[in-house]
Amino acid sequence: MHGLYLLWWVQEKHVPVAIVAALLAAGDLAITALEIPTGWLADRCGHRVSLIAGSLTQVAGMVFCWLGEGVPGLLAAVLLVALGDTLRSGADQALLYRSCLALAREPDFQTIESRSRSLQLVALVALILAGGAIVLRWGFATGWLVEAMVSSLGLAVALAMVEPPAAIEKSSGGADAAIDAGSSGRSSAFNAGLFGNLIAPASLLGAAAGATAFVAQTSGETDPERMTMFVAAITLAEALGSAVAGRLDATVKNQLVLAALGAAAFLAGLALSVAFVPAIVALSFLMGIAQPLRAAAIQRVVGDQVRARAASVASACDKATATIALLVAGSLPRRR
């Protein structure tokens, strides 16, 4: 239902676009507020435990998305999904990086992260297309039921994971090269330099991609088939970007180059209506590159006890910028 939930709320549940935008913004605000506390919880209680709790909450969120009525029901669904996202956010990257360290494969983290993210997005495209076909044939209720069942499979995967041992030695000697020379190495994930040079570019790309996609999805009347194909296209573009990321260096310079390209695409989409949808695809592609590069750079400069929190700081920044962009997008006049 990833490609149809906005259609479900706006056309089937008859919730005004501005209220939908406010509800989604409320979810982003909840994520921003919960990211660091849940990251701390994951570092303290175990990353596997956090993934299990997040997957269980995700299942509950999908049920509320389906059965929730009115603004209160949809708000509950959004908040449950937000909690599930924050419980998993950071814990997944930390668990993967610690597993790579335990297997003496630290240099492989970026490749595995990029490839995994790309495959995840390709699978999401397949699920989006399947969801559109299910809704067209059997209706929205069946689509939400299948969505809840798929989320339950995610819970089963989390239960099958193993918590790696605490790292005894630091990562490989070349790891600190992921950050420019002005950075402070592995000292802290929360210094201003790391925030500005690593976190912000990917956050701005994500906010621009999300806001423009929201405008496209809520502008005028459309049908489930067309909306499904649109969301599948931008998701596939992000997957392609993630595949490309495995071949690039996780440097600050590359992050800034990606941000500049994203700004050019965004401005082109605003200036030319014919370029609006291609700009969304381009922004999704660039975001797909930026996210794995940032994940690798962050994990290589932080200590073993704050890995989930470091990734959560990045995600909190993503949601903060996305919230602002979404509120602006929700207030814009719609046209066919």
Phi and psi restraints in degrees (value plus and minus 20) as a CYANA .aco file:
   2 HIS   PHI     -77.8   -37.8
   2 HIS   PSI     -54.2   -14.2
   3 GLY   PHI    -109.3   -69.3
   3 GLY   PSI     -24.2    15.8
   4 LEU   PHI    -145.8  -105.8
   4 LEU   PSI     -20.8    19.2
   5 TYR   PHI     -88.3   -48.3
   5 TYR   PSI     -52.2   -12.2
   6 LEU   PHI     -87.9   -47.9
   6 LEU   PSI     -60.4   -20.4
   7 LEU   PHI     -82.6   -42.6
   7 LEU   PSI     -58.3   -18.3
   8 TRP   PHI     -82.3   -42.3
   8 TRP   PSI     -65.9   -25.9
   9 TRP   PHI     -93.9   -53.9
   9 TRP   PSI     -61.8   -21.8
  10 VAL   PHI     -99.1   -59.1
  10 VAL   PSI     -65.8   -25.8
  11 GLN   PHI    -113.7   -73.7
  11 GLN   PSI     -57.7   -17.7
  12 GLU   PHI    -107.8   -67.8
  12 GLU   PSI     -61.8   -21.8
  13 LYS   PHI    -111.0   -71.0
  13 LYS   PSI     -29.1    10.9
  14 HIS   PHI      38.7    78.7
  14 HIS   PSI      21.1    61.1
  15 VAL   PHI    -112.5   -72.5
  15 VAL   PSI     108.3   148.3
  16 PRO   PHI     -76.9   -36.9
  16 PRO   PSI     128.3   168.3
  17 VAL   PHI     -77.1   -37.1
  17 VAL   PSI     -62.7   -22.7
  18 ALA   PHI     -82.2   -42.2
  18 ALA   PSI     -57.5   -17.5
  19 ILE   PHI     -91.1   -51.1
  19 ILE   PSI     -58.6   -18.6
  20 VAL   PHI     -79.4   -39.4
  20 VAL   PSI     -64.8   -24.8
  21 ALA   PHI     -81.3   -41.3
  21 ALA   PSI     -60.5   -20.5
  22 ALA   PHI     -86.2   -46.2
  22 ALA   PSI     -58.7   -18.7
  23 LEU   PHI     -84.9   -44.9
  23 LEU   PSI     -64.2   -24.2
  24 LEU   PHI     -84.6   -44.6
  24 LEU   PSI     -57.2   -17.2
  25 ALA   PHI     -85.3   -45.3
  25 ALA   PSI     -56.8   -16.8
  26 ALA   PHI     -82.4   -42.4
  26 ALA   PSI     -58.7   -18.7
  27 GLY   PHI     -84.3   -44.3
  27 GLY   PSI     -60.8   -20.8
  28 ASP   PHI     -85.4   -45.4
  28 ASP   PSI     -59.1   -19.1
  29 LEU   PHI     -83.9   -43.9
  29 LEU   PSI     -60.6   -20.6
  30 ALA   PHI     -82.6   -42.6
  30 ALA   PSI     -61.4   -21.4
  31 ILE   PHI     -82.7   -42.7
  31 ILE   PSI     -63.9   -23.9
  32 THR   PHI     -78.9   -38.9
  32 THR   PSI     -61.3   -21.3
  33 ALA   PHI     -93.5   -53.5
  33 ALA   PSI     -51.6   -11.6
  34 LEU   PHI    -113.3   -73.3
  34 LEU   PSI     -36.9     3.1
  35 GLU   PHI     -74.6   -34.6
  35 GLU   PSI     -75.5   -35.5
  36 ILE   PHI     -88.8   -48.8
  36 ILE   PSI     -63.8   -23.8
  37 PRO   PHI     -79.3   -39.3
  37 PRO   PSI     -62.8   -22.8
  38 THR   PHI     -91.5   -51.5
  38 THR   PSI     -49.9    -9.9
  39 GLY   PHI     -84.7   -44.7
  39 GLY   PSI     -62.7   -22.7
  40 TRP   PHI     -81.5   -41.5
  40 TRP   PSI     -61.9   -21.9
  41 LEU   PHI     -82.9   -42.9
  41 LEU   PSI     -60.1   -20.1
  42 ALA   PHI     -85.8   -45.8
  42 ALA   PSI     -62.5   -22.5
  43 ASP   PHI     -84.6   -44.6
  43 ASP   PSI     -51.3   -11.3
  44 ARG   PHI    -107.2   -67.2
  44 ARG   PSI     -61.1   -21.1
  45 CYS   PHI    -119.8   -79.8
  45 CYS   PSI     -32.3     7.7
  46 GLY   PHI      98.6   138.6
  46 GLY   PSI     115.9   155.9
  47 HIS   PHI     -92.7   -52.7
  47 HIS   PSI     -53.2   -13.2
  48 ARG   PHI     -85.5   -45.5
  48 ARG   PSI     -63.4   -23.4
  49 VAL   PHI     -80.5   -40.5
  49 VAL   PSI     -61.3   -21.3
  50 SER   PHI     -85.0   -45.0
  50 SER   PSI     -59.2   -19.2
  51 LEU   PHI     -85.0   -45.0
  51 LEU   PSI     -59.2   -19.2
  52 ILE   PHI     -84.3   -44.3
  52 ILE   PSI     -67.7   -27.7
  53 ALA   PHI     -82.1   -42.1
  53 ALA   PSI     -60.3   -20.3
  54 GLY   PHI     -85.6   -45.6
  54 GLY   PSI     -60.2   -20.2
  55 SER   PHI     -87.0   -47.0
  55 SER   PSI     -58.9   -18.9
  56 LEU   PHI     -83.8   -43.8
  56 LEU   PSI     -61.9   -21.9
  57 THR   PHI     -86.6   -46.6
  57 THR   PSI     -54.5   -14.5
  58 GLN   PHI     -81.6   -41.6
  58 GLN   PSI     -61.8   -21.8
  59 VAL   PHI     -79.8   -39.8
  59 VAL   PSI     -65.3   -25.3
  60 ALA   PHI     -81.8   -41.8
  60 ALA   PSI     -58.7   -18.7
  61 GLY   PHI     -82.9   -42.9
  61 GLY   PSI     -60.7   -20.7
  62 MET   PHI     -85.0   -45.0
  62 MET   PSI     -57.2   -17.2
  63 VAL   PHI     -84.9   -44.9
  63 VAL   PSI     -60.5   -20.5
  64 PHE   PHI     -89.0   -49.0
  64 PHE   PSI     -56.0   -16.0
  65 CYS   PHI     -78.6   -38.6
  65 CYS   PSI     -55.6   -15.6
  66 TRP   PHI     -99.9   -59.9
  66 TRP   PSI     -70.0   -30.0
  67 LEU   PHI    -118.1   -78.1
  67 LEU   PSI     -32.1     7.9
  68 GLY   PHI     -84.4   -44.4
  68 GLY   PSI     119.4   159.4
  69 GLU   PHI    -136.4   -96.4
  69 GLU   PSI     117.6   157.6
  70 GLY   PHI      49.8    89.8
  70 GLY   PSI    -195.6  -155.6
  71 VAL   PHI     -81.7   -41.7
  71 VAL   PSI     -63.5   -23.5
  72 PRO   PHI     -79.9   -39.9
  72 PRO   PSI     -61.2   -21.2
  73 GLY   PHI     -85.3   -45.3
  73 GLY   PSI     -62.4   -22.4
  74 LEU   PHI     -89.5   -49.5
  74 LEU   PSI     -54.8   -14.8
  75 LEU   PHI     -83.9   -43.9
  75 LEU   PSI     -62.1   -22.1
  76 ALA   PHI     -81.1   -41.1
  76 ALA   PSI     -60.9   -20.9
  77 ALA   PHI     -83.1   -43.1
  77 ALA   PSI     -65.2   -25.2
  78 VAL   PHI     -82.7   -42.7
  78 VAL   PSI     -62.1   -22.1
  79 LEU   PHI     -89.2   -49.2
  79 LEU   PSI     -56.3   -16.3
  80 LEU   PHI     -86.1   -46.1
  80 LEU   PSI     -62.9   -22.9
  81 VAL   PHI     -82.7   -42.7
  81 VAL   PSI     -59.6   -19.6
  82 ALA   PHI     -82.2   -42.2
  82 ALA   PSI     -64.2   -24.2
  83 LEU   PHI     -83.6   -43.6
  83 LEU   PSI     -62.8   -22.8
  84 GLY   PHI     -81.9   -41.9
  84 GLY   PSI     -60.2   -20.2
  85 ASP   PHI     -84.0   -44.0
  85 ASP   PSI     -63.4   -23.4
  86 THR   PHI     -90.3   -50.3
  86 THR   PSI     -52.8   -12.8
  87 LEU   PHI     -86.7   -46.7
  87 LEU   PSI     -52.7   -12.7
  88 ARG   PHI    -107.1   -67.1
  88 ARG   PSI     -52.0   -12.0
  89 SER   PHI     -81.4   -41.4
  89 SER   PSI     111.8   151.8
  90 GLY   PHI      65.2   105.2
  90 GLY   PSI     -63.2   -23.2
  91 ALA   PHI     -84.8   -44.8
  91 ALA   PSI     -55.6   -15.6
  92 ASP   PHI     -87.2   -47.2
  92 ASP   PSI     -65.5   -25.5
  93 GLN   PHI     -87.4   -47.4
  93 GLN   PSI     -59.5   -19.5
  94 ALA   PHI     -84.1   -44.1
  94 ALA   PSI     -62.5   -22.5
  95 LEU   PHI     -84.0   -44.0
  95 LEU   PSI     -61.8   -21.8
  96 LEU   PHI     -85.5   -45.5
  96 LEU   PSI     -65.8   -25.8
  97 TYR   PHI     -84.9   -44.9
  97 TYR   PSI     -62.4   -22.4
  98 ARG   PHI     -85.4   -45.4
  98 ARG   PSI     -53.4   -13.4
  99 SER   PHI     -86.4   -46.4
  99 SER   PSI     -61.0   -21.0
 100 CYS   PHI     -82.6   -42.6
 100 CYS   PSI     -61.1   -21.1
 101 LEU   PHI     -82.9   -42.9
 101 LEU   PSI     -63.6   -23.6
 102 ALA   PHI     -84.1   -44.1
 102 ALA   PSI     -49.2    -9.2
 103 LEU   PHI    -115.3   -75.3
 103 LEU   PSI     -12.6    27.4
 104 ALA   PHI      37.8    77.8
 104 ALA   PSI      21.3    61.3
 105 ARG   PHI    -148.2  -108.2
 105 ARG   PSI      15.3    55.3
 106 GLU   PHI     -74.0   -34.0
 106 GLU   PSI     -62.2   -22.2
 107 PRO   PHI     -81.4   -41.4
 107 PRO   PSI     -38.8     1.2
 108 ASP   PHI    -102.5   -62.5
 108 ASP   PSI     -26.4    13.6
 109 PHE   PHI     -77.8   -37.8
 109 PHE   PSI     -67.8   -27.8
 110 GLN   PHI     -82.2   -42.2
 110 GLN   PSI     -62.6   -22.6
 111 THR   PHI     -82.9   -42.9
 111 THR   PSI     -65.3   -25.3
 112 ILE   PHI     -86.4   -46.4
 112 ILE   PSI     -62.7   -22.7
 113 GLU   PHI     -81.9   -41.9
 113 GLU   PSI     -65.3   -25.3
 114 SER   PHI     -84.8   -44.8
 114 SER   PSI     -65.9   -25.9
 115 ARG   PHI     -86.2   -46.2
 115 ARG   PSI     -61.6   -21.6
 116 SER   PHI     -84.0   -44.0
 116 SER   PSI     -63.2   -23.2
 117 ARG   PHI     -84.0   -44.0
 117 ARG   PSI     -59.9   -19.9
 118 SER   PHI     -84.2   -44.2
 118 SER   PSI     -66.7   -26.7
 119 LEU   PHI     -84.0   -44.0
 119 LEU   PSI     -57.0   -17.0
 120 GLN   PHI     -81.3   -41.3
 120 GLN   PSI     -62.7   -22.7
 121 LEU   PHI     -91.3   -51.3
 121 LEU   PSI     -56.4   -16.4
 122 VAL   PHI     -83.1   -43.1
 122 VAL   PSI     -62.4   -22.4
 123 ALA   PHI     -82.4   -42.4
 123 ALA   PSI     -56.9   -16.9
 124 LEU   PHI     -83.7   -43.7
 124 LEU   PSI     -58.6   -18.6
 125 VAL   PHI     -79.6   -39.6
 125 VAL   PSI     -65.7   -25.7
 126 ALA   PHI     -81.0   -41.0
 126 ALA   PSI     -60.7   -20.7
 127 LEU   PHI     -88.6   -48.6
 127 LEU   PSI     -56.0   -16.0
 128 ILE   PHI     -82.0   -42.0
 128 ILE   PSI     -66.8   -26.8
 129 LEU   PHI     -84.5   -44.5
 129 LEU   PSI     -61.1   -21.1
 130 ALA   PHI     -83.8   -43.8
 130 ALA   PSI     -59.9   -19.9
 131 GLY   PHI     -82.6   -42.6
 131 GLY   PSI     -61.4   -21.4
 132 GLY   PHI     -82.2   -42.2
 132 GLY   PSI     -61.7   -21.7
 133 ALA   PHI     -86.1   -46.1
 133 ALA   PSI     -60.4   -20.4
 134 ILE   PHI     -83.4   -43.4
 134 ILE   PSI     -65.3   -25.3
 135 VAL   PHI     -85.4   -45.4
 135 VAL   PSI     -61.4   -21.4
 136 LEU   PHI     -83.7   -43.7
 136 LEU   PSI     -54.1   -14.1
 137 ARG   PHI    -110.4   -70.4
 137 ARG   PSI     -62.1   -22.1
 138 TRP   PHI    -140.1  -100.1
 138 TRP   PSI     -27.4    12.6
 139 GLY   PHI      81.8   121.8
 139 GLY   PSI     148.8   188.8
 140 PHE   PHI     -85.4   -45.4
 140 PHE   PSI     -55.5   -15.5
 141 ALA   PHI     -79.7   -39.7
 141 ALA   PSI     -63.3   -23.3
 142 THR   PHI     -85.4   -45.4
 142 THR   PSI     -59.0   -19.0
 143 GLY   PHI     -80.2   -40.2
 143 GLY   PSI     -64.1   -24.1
 144 TRP   PHI     -88.8   -48.8
 144 TRP   PSI     -54.0   -14.0
 145 LEU   PHI     -83.3   -43.3
 145 LEU   PSI     -65.3   -25.3
 146 VAL   PHI     -84.2   -44.2
 146 VAL   PSI     -57.8   -17.8
 147 GLU   PHI     -79.3   -39.3
 147 GLU   PSI     -63.9   -23.9
 148 ALA   PHI     -84.7   -44.7
 148 ALA   PSI     -57.4   -17.4
 149 MET   PHI     -87.4   -47.4
 149 MET   PSI     -60.2   -20.2
 150 VAL   PHI     -84.7   -44.7
 150 VAL   PSI     -59.6   -19.6
 151 SER   PHI     -81.9   -41.9
 151 SER   PSI     -54.3   -14.3
 152 SER   PHI     -85.6   -45.6
 152 SER   PSI     -52.5   -12.5
 153 LEU   PHI     -84.0   -44.0
 153 LEU   PSI     -56.6   -16.6
 154 GLY   PHI     -81.1   -41.1
 154 GLY   PSI     -58.3   -18.3
 155 LEU   PHI     -83.2   -43.2
 155 LEU   PSI     -60.0   -20.0
 156 ALA   PHI     -83.7   -43.7
 156 ALA   PSI     -59.2   -19.2
 157 VAL   PHI     -84.0   -44.0
 157 VAL   PSI     -63.4   -23.4
 158 ALA   PHI     -81.5   -41.5
 158 ALA   PSI     -59.7   -19.7
 159 LEU   PHI     -84.8   -44.8
 159 LEU   PSI     -48.8    -8.8
 160 ALA   PHI    -101.7   -61.7
 160 ALA   PSI     -29.1    10.9
 161 MET   PHI     -95.3   -55.3
 161 MET   PSI     142.6   182.6
 162 VAL   PHI    -143.1  -103.1
 162 VAL   PSI     114.8   154.8
 163 GLU   PHI     -96.4   -56.4
 163 GLU   PSI      99.2   139.2
 164 PRO   PHI     -92.5   -52.5
 164 PRO   PSI     139.5   179.5
 165 PRO   PHI     -89.2   -49.2
 165 PRO   PSI     139.8   179.8
 166 ALA   PHI     -83.2   -43.2
 166 ALA   PSI     123.1   163.1
 167 ALA   PHI     -86.8   -46.8
 167 ALA   PSI     114.8   154.8
 168 ILE   PHI    -117.4   -77.4
 168 ILE   PSI     -54.3   -14.3
 169 GLU   PHI    -143.1  -103.1
 169 GLU   PSI     141.1   181.1
 170 LYS   PHI     -94.7   -54.7
 170 LYS   PSI     149.0   189.0
 171 SER   PHI     -90.3   -50.3
 171 SER   PSI     156.5   196.5
 172 SER   PHI     -79.5   -39.5
 172 SER   PSI     137.8   177.8
 173 GLY   PHI     -79.2   -39.2
 173 GLY   PSI     -48.6    -8.6
 174 GLY   PHI    -107.2   -67.2
 174 GLY   PSI     -16.4    23.6
 175 ALA   PHI     -84.3   -44.3
 175 ALA   PSI     -59.3   -19.3
 176 ASP   PHI     -87.7   -47.7
 176 ASP   PSI     -31.4     8.6
 177 ALA   PHI     -89.5   -49.5
 177 ALA   PSI     -31.0     9.0
 178 ALA   PHI     -85.3   -45.3
 178 ALA   PSI     -39.7     0.3
 179 ILE   PHI    -134.1   -94.1
 179 ILE   PSI     124.9   164.9
 180 ASP   PHI     -80.6   -40.6
 180 ASP   PSI     143.9   183.9
 181 ALA   PHI     -79.3   -39.3
 181 ALA   PSI     -45.8    -5.8
 182 GLY   PHI     -94.3   -54.3
 182 GLY   PSI     -29.9    10.1
 183 SER   PHI     -98.0   -58.0
 183 SER   PSI     145.1   185.1
 184 SER   PHI    -117.0   -77.0
 184 SER   PSI       3.8    43.8
 185 GLY   PHI      45.6    85.6
 185 GLY   PSI    -153.1  -113.1
 186 ARG   PHI    -111.6   -71.6
 186 ARG   PSI      -4.3    35.7
 187 SER   PHI     -87.8   -47.8
 187 SER   PSI     -62.7   -22.7
 188 SER   PHI    -182.3  -142.3
 188 SER   PSI     127.3   167.3
 189 ALA   PHI    -112.6   -72.6
 189 ALA   PSI     -21.8    18.2
 190 PHE   PHI    -135.7   -95.7
 190 PHE   PSI      -9.9    30.1
 191 ASN   PHI     -96.8   -56.8
 191 ASN   PSI     137.9   177.9
 192 ALA   PHI     -82.9   -42.9
 192 ALA   PSI     -53.8   -13.8
 193 GLY   PHI     -83.7   -43.7
 193 GLY   PSI     -64.4   -24.4
 194 LEU   PHI     -84.2   -44.2
 194 LEU   PSI     -61.3   -21.3
 195 PHE   PHI     -80.3   -40.3
 195 PHE   PSI     -70.0   -30.0
 196 GLY   PHI     -91.2   -51.2
 196 GLY   PSI     -60.8   -20.8
 197 ASN   PHI    -107.0   -67.0
 197 ASN   PSI     -49.8    -9.8
 198 LEU   PHI    -128.8   -88.8
 198 LEU   PSI     -68.2   -28.2
 199 ILE   PHI     -97.2   -57.2
 199 ILE   PSI     -66.3   -26.3
 200 ALA   PHI     -81.9   -41.9
 200 ALA   PSI     -64.6   -24.6
 201 PRO   PHI     -77.3   -37.3
 201 PRO   PSI     -66.7   -26.7
 202 ALA   PHI     -86.6   -46.6
 202 ALA   PSI     -55.4   -15.4
 203 SER   PHI     -84.0   -44.0
 203 SER   PSI     -63.1   -23.1
 204 LEU   PHI     -86.7   -46.7
 204 LEU   PSI     -58.3   -18.3
 205 LEU   PHI     -82.5   -42.5
 205 LEU   PSI     -64.3   -24.3
 206 GLY   PHI     -84.0   -44.0
 206 GLY   PSI     -60.7   -20.7
 207 ALA   PHI     -84.5   -44.5
 207 ALA   PSI     -62.5   -22.5
 208 ALA   PHI     -85.5   -45.5
 208 ALA   PSI     -62.8   -22.8
 209 ALA   PHI     -85.1   -45.1
 209 ALA   PSI     -63.5   -23.5
 210 GLY   PHI     -86.6   -46.6
 210 GLY   PSI     -62.3   -22.3
 211 ALA   PHI     -87.3   -47.3
 211 ALA   PSI     -64.5   -24.5
 212 THR   PHI     -87.6   -47.6
 212 THR   PSI     -56.5   -16.5
 213 ALA   PHI     -85.5   -45.5
 213 ALA   PSI     -57.7   -17.7
 214 PHE   PHI     -83.7   -43.7
 214 PHE   PSI     -62.9   -22.9
 215 VAL   PHI     -80.9   -40.9
 215 VAL   PSI     -64.0   -24.0
 216 ALA   PHI     -84.8   -44.8
 216 ALA   PSI     -56.8   -16.8
 217 GLN   PHI     -95.9   -55.9
 217 GLN   PSI     -39.5     0.5
 218 THR   PHI    -137.8   -97.8
 218 THR   PSI      -4.8    35.2
 219 SER   PHI    -117.4   -77.4
 219 SER   PSI      84.7   124.7
 220 GLY   PHI      55.7    95.7
 220 GLY   PSI     159.8   199.8
 221 GLU   PHI    -100.6   -60.6
 221 GLU   PSI     122.2   162.2
 222 THR   PHI    -169.1  -129.1
 222 THR   PSI     160.0   200.0
 223 ASP   PHI    -141.5  -101.5
 223 ASP   PSI     140.0   180.0
 224 PRO   PHI     -76.8   -36.8
 224 PRO   PSI     -56.6   -16.6
 225 GLU   PHI     -85.7   -45.7
 225 GLU   PSI     -67.4   -27.4
 226 ARG   PHI     -86.0   -46.0
 226 ARG   PSI     -60.7   -20.7
 227 MET   PHI     -85.5   -45.5
 227 MET   PSI     -59.5   -19.5
 228 THR   PHI     -80.7   -40.7
 228 THR   PSI     -64.1   -24.1
 229 MET   PHI     -86.1   -46.1
 229 MET   PSI     -57.7   -17.7
 230 PHE   PHI     -83.9   -43.9
 230 PHE   PSI     -70.1   -30.1
 231 VAL   PHI     -85.0   -45.0
 231 VAL   PSI     -56.5   -16.5
 232 ALA   PHI     -82.4   -42.4
 232 ALA   PSI     -59.1   -19.1
 233 ALA   PHI     -85.4   -45.4
 233 ALA   PSI     -65.7   -25.7
 234 ILE   PHI     -91.8   -51.8
 234 ILE   PSI     -50.5   -10.5
 235 THR   PHI     -89.1   -49.1
 235 THR   PSI     -59.8   -19.8
 236 LEU   PHI     -85.7   -45.7
 236 LEU   PSI     -56.6   -16.6
 237 ALA   PHI     -83.1   -43.1
 237 ALA   PSI     -60.8   -20.8
 238 GLU   PHI     -85.2   -45.2
 238 GLU   PSI     -59.6   -19.6
 239 ALA   PHI     -81.9   -41.9
 239 ALA   PSI     -61.6   -21.6
 240 LEU   PHI     -83.3   -43.3
 240 LEU   PSI     -59.9   -19.9
 241 GLY   PHI     -82.0   -42.0
 241 GLY   PSI     -61.3   -21.3
 242 SER   PHI     -84.6   -44.6
 242 SER   PSI     -55.6   -15.6
 243 ALA   PHI     -85.9   -45.9
 243 ALA   PSI     -58.5   -18.5
 244 VAL   PHI     -86.5   -46.5
 244 VAL   PSI     -53.7   -13.7
 245 ALA   PHI     -79.3   -39.3
 245 ALA   PSI     -49.0    -9.0
 246 GLY   PHI     -85.1   -45.1
 246 GLY   PSI     -35.1     4.9
 247 ARG   PHI    -123.1   -83.1
 247 ARG   PSI     -18.1    21.9
 248 LEU   PHI    -129.9   -89.9
 248 LEU   PSI     142.5   182.5
 249 ASP   PHI    -106.9   -66.9
 249 ASP   PSI     119.6   159.6
 250 ALA   PHI    -102.9   -62.9
 250 ALA   PSI      51.9    91.9
 251 THR   PHI    -134.0   -94.0
 251 THR   PSI     139.6   179.6
 252 VAL   PHI     -82.8   -42.8
 252 VAL   PSI     -58.7   -18.7
 253 LYS   PHI     -77.3   -37.3
 253 LYS   PSI     -65.1   -25.1
 254 ASN   PHI     -84.4   -44.4
 254 ASN   PSI     -56.6   -16.6
 255 GLN   PHI     -82.2   -42.2
 255 GLN   PSI     -63.1   -23.1
 256 LEU   PHI     -88.5   -48.5
 256 LEU   PSI     -56.4   -16.4
 257 VAL   PHI     -83.6   -43.6
 257 VAL   PSI     -63.3   -23.3
 258 LEU   PHI     -82.2   -42.2
 258 LEU   PSI     -61.0   -21.0
 259 ALA   PHI     -83.4   -43.4
 259 ALA   PSI     -59.8   -19.8
 260 ALA   PHI     -85.5   -45.5
 260 ALA   PSI     -62.3   -22.3
 261 LEU   PHI     -83.7   -43.7
 261 LEU   PSI     -58.4   -18.4
 262 GLY   PHI     -84.6   -44.6
 262 GLY   PSI     -60.9   -20.9
 263 ALA   PHI     -81.8   -41.8
 263 ALA   PSI     -60.6   -20.6
 264 ALA   PHI     -84.2   -44.2
 264 ALA   PSI     -62.6   -22.6
 265 ALA   PHI     -85.3   -45.3
 265 ALA   PSI     -61.2   -21.2
 266 PHE   PHI     -82.1   -42.1
 266 PHE   PSI     -66.6   -26.6
 267 LEU   PHI     -85.1   -45.1
 267 LEU   PSI     -57.3   -17.3
 268 ALA   PHI     -84.6   -44.6
 268 ALA   PSI     -59.9   -19.9
 269 GLY   PHI     -85.3   -45.3
 269 GLY   PSI     -55.1   -15.1
 270 LEU   PHI     -92.6   -52.6
 270 LEU   PSI     -56.3   -16.3
 271 ALA   PHI     -97.4   -57.4
 271 ALA   PSI     -54.1   -14.1
 272 LEU   PHI    -144.8  -104.8
 272 LEU   PSI      98.2   138.2
 273 SER   PHI     -82.1   -42.1
 273 SER   PSI     -53.1   -13.1
 274 VAL   PHI     -88.3   -48.3
 274 VAL   PSI     -40.0     0.0
 275 ALA   PHI    -116.4   -76.4
 275 ALA   PSI     -18.2    21.8
 276 PHE   PHI     -84.5   -44.5
 276 PHE   PSI     -72.2   -32.2
 277 VAL   PHI     -86.1   -46.1
 277 VAL   PSI     -64.4   -24.4
 278 PRO   PHI     -78.0   -38.0
 278 PRO   PSI     -53.6   -13.6
 279 ALA   PHI     -85.2   -45.2
 279 ALA   PSI     -58.6   -18.6
 280 ILE   PHI     -82.3   -42.3
 280 ILE   PSI     -63.5   -23.5
 281 VAL   PHI     -82.7   -42.7
 281 VAL   PSI     -63.4   -23.4
 282 ALA   PHI     -83.9   -43.9
 282 ALA   PSI     -62.3   -22.3
 283 LEU   PHI     -83.6   -43.6
 283 LEU   PSI     -59.3   -19.3
 284 SER   PHI     -84.3   -44.3
 284 SER   PSI     -61.1   -21.1
 285 PHE   PHI     -81.8   -41.8
 285 PHE   PSI     -66.1   -26.1
 286 LEU   PHI     -86.5   -46.5
 286 LEU   PSI     -58.3   -18.3
 287 MET   PHI     -83.3   -43.3
 287 MET   PSI     -58.0   -18.0
 288 GLY   PHI     -81.8   -41.8
 288 GLY   PSI     -52.5   -12.5
 289 ILE   PHI     -94.2   -54.2
 289 ILE   PSI     -64.7   -24.7
 290 ALA   PHI     -87.1   -47.1
 290 ALA   PSI     -57.9   -17.9
 291 GLN   PHI     -84.2   -44.2
 291 GLN   PSI     -69.4   -29.4
 292 PRO   PHI     -84.9   -44.9
 292 PRO   PSI     -56.0   -16.0
 293 LEU   PHI     -82.5   -42.5
 293 LEU   PSI     -63.1   -23.1
 294 ARG   PHI     -86.3   -46.3
 294 ARG   PSI     -60.0   -20.0
 295 ALA   PHI     -80.2   -40.2
 295 ALA   PSI     -64.2   -24.2
 296 ALA   PHI     -85.4   -45.4
 296 ALA   PSI     -63.7   -23.7
 297 ALA   PHI     -82.8   -42.8
 297 ALA   PSI     -62.7   -22.7
 298 ILE   PHI     -85.2   -45.2
 298 ILE   PSI     -68.3   -28.3
 299 GLN   PHI     -83.3   -43.3
 299 GLN   PSI     -46.8    -6.8
 300 ARG   PHI    -102.2   -62.2
 300 ARG   PSI     -28.8    11.2
 301 VAL   PHI    -138.2   -98.2
 301 VAL   PSI     -14.7    25.3
 302 VAL   PHI    -135.7   -95.7
 302 VAL   PSI     141.1   181.1
 303 GLY   PHI     -98.1   -58.1
 303 GLY   PSI     145.5   185.5
 304 ASP   PHI     -87.2   -47.2
 304 ASP   PSI     -43.8    -3.8
 305 GLN   PHI    -106.6   -66.6
 305 GLN   PSI     -25.6    14.4
 306 VAL   PHI    -149.6  -109.6
 306 VAL   PSI       2.5    42.5
 307 ARG   PHI     -84.4   -44.4
 307 ARG   PSI     -67.3   -27.3
 308 ALA   PHI     -86.3   -46.3
 308 ALA   PSI     -59.1   -19.1
 309 ARG   PHI     -84.6   -44.6
 309 ARG   PSI     -59.1   -19.1
 310 ALA   PHI     -82.7   -42.7
 310 ALA   PSI     -66.1   -26.1
 311 ALA   PHI     -85.8   -45.8
 311 ALA   PSI     -52.6   -12.6
 312 SER   PHI     -88.2   -48.2
 312 SER   PSI     -54.4   -14.4
 313 VAL   PHI     -80.9   -40.9
 313 VAL   PSI     -63.3   -23.3
 314 ALA   PHI     -82.4   -42.4
 314 ALA   PSI     -64.0   -24.0
 315 SER   PHI     -86.3   -46.3
 315 SER   PSI     -56.7   -16.7
 316 ALA   PHI     -82.5   -42.5
 316 ALA   PSI     -60.4   -20.4
 317 CYS   PHI     -84.3   -44.3
 317 CYS   PSI     -59.6   -19.6
 318 ASP   PHI     -77.3   -37.3
 318 ASP   PSI     -67.6   -27.6
 319 LYS   PHI     -91.1   -51.1
 319 LYS   PSI     -54.6   -14.6
 320 ALA   PHI     -83.1   -43.1
 320 ALA   PSI     -66.4   -26.4
 321 THR   PHI     -89.3   -49.3
 321 THR   PSI     -55.8   -15.8
 322 ALA   PHI     -86.2   -46.2
 322 ALA   PSI     -56.2   -16.2
 323 THR   PHI     -81.7   -41.7
 323 THR   PSI     -66.7   -26.7
 324 ILE   PHI     -82.5   -42.5
 324 ILE   PSI     -65.8   -25.8
 325 ALA   PHI     -84.6   -44.6
 325 ALA   PSI     -57.6   -17.6
 326 LEU   PHI     -88.6   -48.6
 326 LEU   PSI     -60.1   -20.1
 327 LEU   PHI     -82.7   -42.7
 327 LEU   PSI     -60.5   -20.5
 328 VAL   PHI     -84.5   -44.5
 328 VAL   PSI     -64.7   -24.7
 329 ALA   PHI     -83.2   -43.2
 329 ALA   PSI     -57.3   -17.3
 330 GLY   PHI     -88.4   -48.4
 330 GLY   PSI     -44.9    -4.9
 331 SER   PHI    -109.7   -69.7
 331 SER   PSI     -27.4    12.6
 332 LEU   PHI     -94.5   -54.5
 332 LEU   PSI     124.4   164.4
 333 PRO   PHI     -85.2   -45.2
 333 PRO   PSI     123.1   163.1
 334 ARG   PHI    -117.9   -77.9
 334 ARG   PSI     126.4   166.4
 335 ARG   PHI    -159.6  -119.6
 335 ARG   PSI     136.2   176.2
